[in-house]
Amino acid sequence: MKKYLVLILSLLALSVHSQKVANYNYDAFSFIGFVDNIPVFVCNPLSQYDYSINEKPGNLYIAEANNGMITFTLYREVDRKLEGDALFIKDECIGYDSYFGGQILTMHCDNKINKFEFEEDVFYSSFAVSVKNELLISPTDEKSARLEYFHKNKLSYERIKLPIIGNFPICVGDYAYFSTYHINPEYTHYPLDIYKVKIGDWNNPELLLEEAVETWMPIPNTEIIYTRISIDGHLQNVYYNTSNKTYKITNDQFNPQIIKYDDEYKILNTCKDDATGNSRYCLKELPDFNNEVFTTIDNRVISDNLVMVNLSNNEKPFANTFITENLLYSTESKELKKLDKEQLRILRNAFFARQGYKFKSNDLQEFFGQFEWYNQMLQSYKVLEITNEDVVISPKDKDRVALIKEMETQK
């Protein structure tokens, strides 16, 4: 009996070992998320690549690091024609694009399936998953793309279009980072402006850095962003402190991906494998910024931006009018009833004005036209070709609009 047990364990060990992938082309694998805090990669379909017996396009693999070099072990076999191509994973939640292409995102979560339709192929979208297993998506990389949030409730996911224009979201803790294009007619390629917003507080994004170039990545648990900026006409890799607008130039070069491994954040990079001469994924330590002070102040001359987007509520005040933040968000029904019907109508439409809605009625045009930020938003939306049909307000604002509308109808 003991001999048979040893034989079975040996066969199991051999089977597990045979599923390991150590010698691979890093282009054949992409990081897509975590299962129980363990990094998971998908094997990519490449037209010119000689896959080993343990590599199959579509399959998911767990990453293991040995002396910093990453080896893959099969986690889940995927029938691409049946399920599609995995785009992201967070524990028991996996998002798939159709194998045949198309505009359908299929989410398998907690033994439930949800399908969501997009205007463009979701394979080219960018995804970020929050610590609460909720999803942030930029459906396209167009300059007018709006972020979408998939809020998880007990039964399914609720899809919410956000009043934020942006691309390439990254979730770190309670915050979402994203970028927009810095639009100037003198540029042949637009640089990026980088923002962060607290997840759920969608009305108040914060601009962190203007005119970054190509790549960027927030360093977890710091106010620092790794990116490239133009300094005296030369592109430089920098660590940029967003709290005081200082930076230091660095020779560090990596694709802007940071993952958590063994409860520590690491840089996901590529390194040459001395044994094979091939480049593989590897994990590198993050620089320690705890006691470091950057001394170079960002004195770059930032070009004019033709668009004004993603302003926080504080940057869109209704100065010298009856509208206050307290009236917009905190005042209870009994106090709202003290306003006349016309005041309630203006107050209700203030939420839409803050998102650049172009009013048709003369009285609303006149009232909101007195604010410079509102006129600048209308001009920005004209450049971005954003119409009233594209304007959305946050879930928090929708609740207040409904309440004010109820008071209005009672007048």
TINULUM-693041 format. One record per residue (C-alpha): residue number from 1; x, y, z. Coordinates in Angstrom, 1 decimal. Example, Ala and Ser with C-alpha at 12.3 -4.5 7.8 and 13.67 -1.06 7.14 Angstrom:
(1, (12.3, -4.5, 7.8));
(2, (13.7, -1.1, 7.1));
END
This chain:
(1, (0.0, 0.0, 0.0));
(2, (2.8, 2.3, 0.9));
(3, (4.5, 1.6, -2.5));
(4, (1.4, 2.6, -4.3));
(5, (1.0, 5.8, -2.3));
(6, (4.6, 6.8, -3.1));
(7, (4.0, 6.0, -6.8));
(8, (0.8, 8.2, -6.9));
(9, (2.6, 11.1, -5.2));
(10, (5.5, 10.8, -7.5));
(11, (3.2, 10.8, -10.5));
(12, (1.4, 13.9, -9.2));
(13, (4.7, 15.7, -8.6));
(14, (5.8, 14.8, -12.1));
(15, (2.5, 16.1, -13.5));
(16, (2.7, 19.4, -11.7));
(17, (6.4, 19.8, -12.7));
(18, (5.5, 19.1, -16.3));
(19, (3.1, 22.0, -16.3));
(20, (5.8, 24.5, -15.3));
(21, (7.0, 27.0, -17.9));
(22, (10.5, 28.4, -17.3));
(23, (11.9, 29.0, -20.8));
(24, (9.5, 31.3, -22.6));
(25, (9.2, 34.5, -24.6));
(26, (7.9, 37.2, -22.3));
(27, (5.7, 38.6, -25.2));
(28, (3.7, 35.3, -24.9));
(29, (2.4, 36.1, -21.4));
(30, (0.6, 39.1, -20.0));
(31, (-0.2, 39.9, -16.4));
(32, (-4.0, 40.1, -15.9));
(33, (-4.7, 40.0, -12.1));
(34, (-4.6, 38.0, -8.9));
(35, (-6.1, 34.9, -7.4));
(36, (-5.7, 34.8, -3.6));
(37, (-3.0, 37.5, -3.9));
(38, (-1.0, 35.4, -6.3));
(39, (-0.2, 37.0, -9.7));
(40, (-1.9, 35.4, -12.7));
(41, (-0.8, 35.7, -16.4));
(42, (-2.6, 34.7, -19.6));
(43, (-0.8, 33.0, -22.5));
(44, (-1.1, 35.3, -25.5));
(45, (-1.8, 34.1, -29.1));
(46, (1.2, 35.0, -31.2));
(47, (1.4, 34.3, -34.9));
(48, (5.2, 33.7, -35.0));
(49, (6.1, 31.8, -31.8));
(50, (7.0, 28.2, -31.2));
(51, (5.0, 27.3, -28.1));
(52, (6.3, 24.6, -25.8));
(53, (4.1, 21.6, -24.8));
(54, (3.1, 23.4, -21.6));
(55, (2.2, 26.7, -23.2));
(56, (-1.2, 27.1, -24.7));
(57, (-2.8, 30.4, -25.9));
(58, (-5.7, 31.4, -23.6));
(59, (-4.6, 29.3, -20.6));
(60, (-4.0, 31.0, -17.3));
(61, (-0.8, 30.6, -15.3));
(62, (0.3, 31.4, -11.8));
(63, (3.5, 33.2, -11.4));
(64, (6.3, 32.0, -9.1));
(65, (9.5, 33.9, -8.5));
(66, (12.8, 32.1, -7.8));
(67, (15.7, 34.5, -7.3));
(68, (13.5, 37.2, -8.9));
(69, (13.0, 35.2, -12.1));
(70, (9.4, 34.3, -12.9));
(71, (8.3, 30.7, -13.7));
(72, (4.7, 29.9, -14.7));
(73, (2.6, 27.0, -13.5));
(74, (-0.7, 26.2, -15.2));
(75, (-3.7, 27.5, -13.1));
(76, (-6.6, 27.0, -15.4));
(77, (-7.2, 25.6, -18.9));
(78, (-9.4, 27.9, -21.1));
(79, (-11.2, 26.9, -24.2));
(80, (-10.9, 30.1, -26.1));
(81, (-13.6, 29.3, -28.7));
(82, (-16.0, 28.6, -25.9));
(83, (-15.1, 31.1, -23.2));
(84, (-13.0, 33.7, -25.1));
(85, (-9.8, 35.5, -24.2));
(86, (-9.3, 36.4, -20.6));
(87, (-8.8, 40.1, -20.1));
(88, (-8.6, 40.3, -16.3));
(89, (-9.0, 38.2, -13.2));
(90, (-9.6, 38.9, -9.5));
(91, (-10.1, 35.8, -7.4));
(92, (-13.4, 34.2, -8.6));
(93, (-14.1, 36.9, -11.1));
(94, (-12.8, 36.6, -14.7));
(95, (-13.6, 38.9, -17.7));
(96, (-13.5, 37.5, -21.2));
(97, (-13.6, 38.9, -24.7));
(98, (-15.1, 36.8, -27.4));
(99, (-12.7, 34.6, -29.2));
(100, (-14.2, 35.8, -32.5));
(101, (-13.8, 39.5, -31.5));
(102, (-16.6, 41.9, -30.9));
(103, (-18.2, 44.3, -28.4));
(104, (-19.3, 41.9, -25.6));
(105, (-17.5, 41.6, -22.3));
(106, (-18.5, 38.4, -20.4));
(107, (-17.9, 38.4, -16.7));
(108, (-17.8, 35.1, -14.8));
(109, (-18.1, 36.0, -11.1));
(110, (-19.2, 33.8, -8.2));
(111, (-20.7, 31.2, -10.5));
(112, (-22.8, 33.9, -12.2));
(113, (-22.4, 35.2, -15.7));
(114, (-23.0, 38.8, -16.8));
(115, (-22.7, 40.2, -20.3));
(116, (-22.1, 43.8, -21.2));
(117, (-22.1, 45.4, -24.7));
(118, (-19.6, 48.1, -25.8));
(119, (-19.4, 50.2, -29.0));
(120, (-15.9, 48.9, -29.8));
(121, (-14.0, 45.7, -29.4));
(122, (-13.4, 45.2, -25.7));
(123, (-10.1, 43.5, -26.3));
(124, (-8.6, 46.9, -26.9));
(125, (-10.1, 48.4, -23.7));
(126, (-8.1, 49.0, -20.6));
(127, (-9.2, 47.5, -17.2));
(128, (-8.4, 48.0, -13.6));
(129, (-9.8, 46.0, -10.7));
(130, (-10.3, 47.5, -7.2));
(131, (-9.6, 45.9, -3.9));
(132, (-13.3, 45.3, -3.6));
(133, (-13.4, 43.3, -6.8));
(134, (-15.1, 46.2, -8.7));
(135, (-14.1, 47.1, -12.2));
(136, (-13.0, 50.3, -13.8));
(137, (-12.9, 50.3, -17.6));
(138, (-11.7, 52.7, -20.3));
(139, (-13.7, 51.4, -23.3));
(140, (-11.5, 53.2, -25.9));
(141, (-8.3, 55.2, -26.0));
(142, (-10.0, 58.2, -27.7));
(143, (-9.5, 61.6, -26.3));
(144, (-13.1, 61.9, -25.3));
(145, (-13.4, 58.4, -23.7));
(146, (-15.3, 58.2, -20.4));
(147, (-14.5, 55.8, -17.7));
(148, (-17.0, 53.2, -16.7));
(149, (-17.4, 51.6, -13.3));
(150, (-18.9, 48.2, -12.6));
(151, (-20.2, 48.2, -9.1));
(152, (-20.7, 44.8, -7.5));
(153, (-23.9, 44.1, -5.6));
(154, (-25.3, 40.9, -4.2));
(155, (-26.7, 39.5, -7.5));
(156, (-24.7, 41.0, -10.3));
(157, (-22.7, 44.0, -11.5));
(158, (-24.2, 47.4, -12.1));
(159, (-22.6, 49.3, -15.0));
(160, (-22.1, 53.0, -14.3));
(161, (-20.9, 55.6, -16.7));
(162, (-18.7, 58.1, -14.8));
(163, (-18.4, 61.9, -15.3));
(164, (-14.7, 61.4, -15.9));
(165, (-12.9, 61.6, -19.2));
(166, (-9.8, 59.4, -19.2));
(167, (-7.9, 56.3, -20.3));
(168, (-5.7, 53.5, -18.9));
(169, (-7.1, 53.3, -15.3));
(170, (-4.9, 51.9, -12.5));
(171, (-6.4, 51.0, -9.1));
(172, (-4.2, 51.4, -6.0));
(173, (-5.9, 51.0, -2.7));
(174, (-8.9, 53.3, -2.4));
(175, (-7.9, 55.4, -5.4));
(176, (-8.1, 55.1, -9.2));
(177, (-5.4, 56.8, -11.3));
(178, (-6.0, 57.6, -15.0));
(179, (-4.7, 59.8, -17.8));
(180, (-6.2, 62.2, -20.4));
(181, (-4.6, 63.7, -23.5));
(182, (-3.1, 67.2, -23.1));
(183, (-4.4, 68.7, -26.4));
(184, (-2.4, 71.4, -28.1));
(185, (-2.5, 72.0, -31.9));
(186, (1.3, 72.5, -31.9));
(187, (1.8, 68.8, -31.0));
(188, (1.9, 65.9, -33.4));
(189, (1.5, 63.5, -30.5));
(190, (-0.4, 64.5, -27.4));
(191, (1.3, 64.1, -24.0));
(192, (-0.7, 62.9, -21.0));
(193, (-2.1, 64.5, -17.9));
(194, (-2.4, 62.2, -14.9));
(195, (-5.1, 62.3, -12.3));
(196, (-6.3, 60.4, -9.3));
(197, (-9.8, 60.1, -7.8));
(198, (-11.0, 58.4, -4.7));
(199, (-13.2, 55.4, -5.7));
(200, (-16.8, 56.5, -5.2));
(201, (-16.1, 60.2, -5.0));
(202, (-16.2, 60.6, -8.7));
(203, (-17.0, 64.3, -8.6));
(204, (-13.6, 65.3, -7.3));
(205, (-10.6, 64.1, -9.5));
(206, (-7.2, 65.7, -8.7));
(207, (-4.7, 66.6, -11.4));
(208, (-1.3, 65.3, -10.4));
(209, (1.0, 65.8, -13.3));
(210, (0.8, 67.5, -16.7));
(211, (2.5, 66.5, -19.9));
(212, (3.9, 63.1, -19.1));
(213, (5.0, 61.1, -22.1));
(214, (4.0, 57.6, -23.0));
(215, (4.4, 55.7, -19.8));
(216, (3.5, 56.2, -16.2));
(217, (2.9, 54.3, -13.0));
(218, (1.9, 55.4, -9.5));
(219, (4.3, 54.0, -6.8));
(220, (2.0, 52.4, -4.1));
(221, (1.9, 53.9, -0.6));
(222, (3.7, 57.1, -1.9));
(223, (2.8, 60.3, -3.7));
(224, (5.3, 59.4, -6.4));
(225, (4.8, 58.5, -10.0));
(226, (7.3, 56.9, -12.3));
(227, (7.0, 58.4, -15.8));
(228, (8.8, 60.2, -18.6));
(229, (8.8, 64.0, -19.1));
(230, (10.5, 66.4, -21.5));
(231, (13.3, 68.3, -19.8));
(232, (15.2, 70.9, -21.9));
(233, (14.0, 69.1, -25.0));
(234, (15.1, 65.6, -23.9));
(235, (12.9, 62.8, -22.6));
(236, (13.9, 61.7, -19.2));
(237, (12.7, 58.9, -17.0));
(238, (11.8, 60.4, -13.6));
(239, (10.4, 59.7, -10.2));
(240, (7.9, 62.6, -9.8));
(241, (6.7, 63.7, -6.3));
(242, (3.1, 64.9, -7.0));
(243, (2.8, 66.4, -3.5));
(244, (5.3, 69.2, -4.1));
(245, (6.0, 69.0, -7.9));
(246, (9.6, 67.9, -7.6));
(247, (11.4, 65.1, -9.3));
(248, (14.6, 63.1, -9.7));
(249, (16.0, 61.7, -13.0));
(250, (16.6, 58.0, -12.9));
(251, (18.3, 55.4, -15.1));
(252, (15.6, 52.9, -14.0));
(253, (13.7, 51.6, -17.0));
(254, (10.7, 49.4, -16.8));
(255, (7.3, 48.8, -18.3));
(256, (5.0, 50.6, -16.0));
(257, (3.6, 47.6, -14.1));
(258, (3.9, 47.1, -10.4));
(259, (2.4, 43.9, -8.9));
(260, (2.1, 42.6, -5.4));
(261, (4.0, 39.4, -4.6));
(262, (4.3, 37.8, -1.2));
(263, (2.4, 40.9, 0.2));
(264, (5.1, 43.3, -1.2));
(265, (4.9, 45.5, -4.2));
(266, (7.5, 44.7, -6.9));
(267, (8.4, 46.1, -10.3));
(268, (7.4, 43.7, -13.1));
(269, (10.3, 43.9, -15.5));
(270, (12.2, 41.7, -18.0));
(271, (15.6, 40.3, -17.3));
(272, (18.1, 38.2, -19.3));
(273, (18.2, 34.6, -18.2));
(274, (21.9, 33.7, -18.0));
(275, (21.2, 30.0, -18.5));
(276, (19.3, 30.4, -21.8));
(277, (20.2, 33.9, -23.0));
(278, (16.5, 34.7, -23.4));
(279, (14.6, 37.5, -21.7));
(280, (12.1, 36.5, -19.1));
(281, (9.9, 38.3, -16.6));
(282, (11.5, 39.1, -13.3));
(283, (10.6, 41.0, -10.2));
(284, (12.7, 43.9, -8.9));
(285, (12.6, 45.8, -5.7));
(286, (10.9, 49.2, -5.6));
(287, (13.2, 52.1, -4.6));
(288, (12.9, 53.2, -1.0));
(289, (11.6, 56.7, -0.9));
(290, (10.8, 56.9, 2.8));
(291, (13.5, 59.4, 3.7));
(292, (14.4, 60.8, 0.3));
(293, (13.7, 64.4, -0.7));
(294, (13.7, 65.3, -4.3));
(295, (15.4, 68.7, -4.8));
(296, (14.7, 69.5, -8.5));
(297, (11.6, 71.6, -8.8));
(298, (9.4, 71.2, -11.9));
(299, (9.9, 74.4, -13.7));
(300, (8.7, 73.2, -17.1));
(301, (6.6, 75.6, -19.1));
(302, (3.4, 73.7, -19.7));
(303, (1.7, 74.4, -23.0));
(304, (-1.8, 75.6, -23.3));
(305, (-4.4, 72.9, -23.1));
(306, (-7.4, 73.3, -25.5));
(307, (-9.6, 71.3, -23.2));
(308, (-10.7, 71.8, -19.6));
(309, (-11.9, 68.5, -18.2));
(310, (-12.1, 66.5, -14.9));
(311, (-12.4, 69.6, -12.7));
(312, (-13.3, 68.9, -9.1));
(313, (-16.4, 70.5, -7.6));
(314, (-14.3, 73.0, -5.8));
(315, (-13.1, 74.2, -9.2));
(316, (-16.7, 74.7, -10.3));
(317, (-18.2, 77.0, -7.7));
(318, (-21.5, 78.9, -8.1));
(319, (-20.1, 82.1, -6.5));
(320, (-22.3, 84.9, -5.5));
(321, (-25.5, 82.9, -6.0));
(322, (-27.9, 81.1, -3.8));
(323, (-26.3, 77.8, -4.7));
(324, (-24.0, 76.3, -2.0));
(325, (-22.3, 72.9, -1.6));
(326, (-24.4, 72.4, 1.4));
(327, (-27.6, 73.1, -0.5));
(328, (-26.5, 70.8, -3.3));
(329, (-25.5, 67.8, -1.2));
(330, (-26.6, 68.1, 2.5));
(331, (-29.8, 70.1, 2.8));
(332, (-32.8, 67.9, 3.8));
(333, (-36.2, 67.9, 2.2));
(334, (-37.9, 70.2, 4.6));
(335, (-35.3, 72.9, 3.9));
(336, (-35.4, 72.4, 0.2));
(337, (-39.2, 73.0, 0.3));
(338, (-38.4, 76.6, 1.3));
(339, (-37.0, 77.3, -2.2));
(340, (-39.4, 78.4, -4.9));
(341, (-40.0, 76.3, -8.0));
(342, (-37.6, 78.4, -10.1));
(343, (-34.8, 78.0, -7.6));
(344, (-35.3, 74.3, -7.4));
(345, (-35.2, 74.1, -11.2));
(346, (-31.9, 76.0, -11.3));
(347, (-30.5, 73.9, -8.4));
(348, (-31.4, 70.6, -10.1));
(349, (-29.7, 71.7, -13.3));
(350, (-26.6, 72.8, -11.5));
(351, (-25.5, 69.2, -11.4));
(352, (-25.7, 69.0, -15.2));
(353, (-24.0, 72.4, -15.6));
(354, (-21.0, 71.1, -13.7));
(355, (-20.7, 68.3, -16.3));
(356, (-20.8, 70.7, -19.3));
(357, (-24.5, 70.3, -20.4));
(358, (-25.4, 72.9, -23.0));
(359, (-28.8, 74.3, -22.0));
(360, (-31.4, 75.3, -24.6));
(361, (-33.6, 77.6, -22.4));
(362, (-32.5, 81.2, -22.2));
(363, (-32.8, 81.5, -18.4));
(364, (-30.5, 78.6, -17.7));
(365, (-28.0, 79.8, -20.3));
(366, (-27.9, 83.2, -18.7));
(367, (-27.6, 81.8, -15.2));
(368, (-24.8, 79.3, -15.8));
(369, (-23.2, 81.4, -18.4));
(370, (-22.0, 83.8, -15.7));
(371, (-19.4, 81.3, -14.6));
(372, (-16.1, 81.2, -16.6));
(373, (-15.5, 77.5, -15.8));
(374, (-18.8, 76.6, -17.4));
(375, (-18.0, 78.5, -20.6));
(376, (-14.6, 76.9, -20.8));
(377, (-16.2, 73.5, -20.4));
(378, (-18.5, 74.2, -23.3));
(379, (-15.6, 75.1, -25.5));
(380, (-13.7, 72.0, -24.4));
(381, (-16.6, 69.7, -25.2));
(382, (-16.8, 71.4, -28.6));
(383, (-13.1, 70.4, -29.3));
(384, (-13.8, 66.9, -28.0));
(385, (-17.0, 66.6, -30.0));
(386, (-18.9, 65.8, -26.8));
(387, (-22.7, 66.4, -27.1));
(388, (-25.4, 66.6, -24.5));
(389, (-26.2, 62.9, -25.1));
(390, (-22.7, 62.1, -23.8));
(391, (-23.0, 64.1, -20.6));
(392, (-23.4, 62.0, -17.4));
(393, (-23.6, 62.8, -13.7));
(394, (-22.4, 60.7, -10.8));
(395, (-24.6, 58.3, -8.9));
(396, (-24.5, 60.6, -5.9));
(397, (-25.7, 63.5, -8.1));
(398, (-28.5, 61.4, -9.6));
(399, (-29.9, 60.8, -6.1));
(400, (-29.9, 64.5, -5.3));
(401, (-31.4, 65.4, -8.7));
(402, (-34.3, 62.9, -8.0));
(403, (-34.9, 64.4, -4.5));
(404, (-34.9, 68.0, -5.8));
(405, (-37.2, 67.0, -8.7));
(406, (-39.6, 65.6, -6.2));
(407, (-39.7, 68.9, -4.3));
(408, (-40.1, 70.8, -7.6));
(409, (-43.2, 68.8, -8.6));
(410, (-44.8, 69.6, -5.4));
(411, (-44.8, 73.3, -6.0));
END
